[in-house]
């Protein structure tokens, strides 16, 4: 079974769509919840998805459901921390007439990538988790190449990685305002120092290792993939059935189990 750790604003919706399109009703997309996965929830997942192949969502984290899925092949994607945080802040405020003060938001969301992988602000623990439990780490900044690497790592026949970007901001005014402000940019940068160290560790050590393991044809494979990407998303029967099952069967009972 595949288990995807979805960190906010790292192209996660696109990857979840890829999983849904490939596995349909055998893909379980968990709603957002970090701390209340219990035996009743696991029983409902097993009942609703008896042929489970892939698990994804913000609730797929260590200390929770991953501790109950010891045999899962785990993967995730990281993003340059300042870019990720500014995009996350912009997304969090997209429906608010008045944005949440940046200082308050930062205090709740600093070092999000380290905290997701370690369960706390502990860089060493996050690195250890990646090295010992995570089988593949992609980078948002090298997304197409990361998908090529992921496809080989997944190692399943006919695993389709075609995509159309999802959940992309219609405008970036909030993000651009932060980037152009020296004080706000510094605040974001300062509050994500552990994430920066984690990102640099993966970018310099783990990601190059994955590229070497793929082989010298990676550049050509990525270029071919980019030329063949579709212009519009294809809603396969797999995808439609998976969405219907998630929204009308799985999630209503899931929410009641957490209440």
ABEGO torsion letter per residue (X at the ends): XBBBBBBBGAGAAAAAAAAAAAAEAABBBBBBBAAABBAAAAAAAAAABAABABBBEAABBBGBAAAABAABBBBBBBBBAAAAAAAAAAAAAAABABBBBAAAAAAAABGAAAAAAAGBBBAAAAAAAAAAABABBBBAABAAAAAAAAAAAAGBBGBBABBBBBGBBABAAAAAAAAABAAAAAAAAAAAAAAAAAAAAAAAAAAAAAAAAAEAAAAAAAAAAAAABBABBBBBAAAAAAAAAAAAAAAAAAAAAAX
